[in-house]
Amino acid sequence: KEYEAPENPVLALRPANAKDTPLLNYMKTKAVERRAKMAKRERERRKWSDSLGRISEKKSKWRCAECGTSKNLEEDPDDRGTCYCTTCWEWWESKDSKKKKKKKKHKKHKKHKDE
């Protein structure tokens, strides 16, 4: 009898099609699920916006006049309608309290040319 080598086990594990691996199949199904979920969210958003009229995005009406943030705002009592965040507010207050007195510049007296 002639010796017959057993089949290569690596070839038995490989799929016939290179695009048919378990990882690629998993990624394909996840992509399909993700697209379906996004489409469902979009349908829900359109349903609500159509039934209630246009719903604007959640944008804060008030913004800090210095840095533009919309969190931790305080309205300026001197200027109604203008808001500042607590960080800018505290910075401004500390800046005012640390203000140094300006030294007066002494003007140098110019001597007349004819002297």
SULCOR-V618014 format. One record per helix or strand. SS is the DSSP state (H for helix, E for strand). FROM is the first residue (numbers start at 1). TO is the last residue. If there is no record, write none. Layout:
SS,FROM,TO
SS,FROM,TO
This chain:
H,9,13
H,22,51
E,64,64
E,73,75
E,83,85
H,86,97
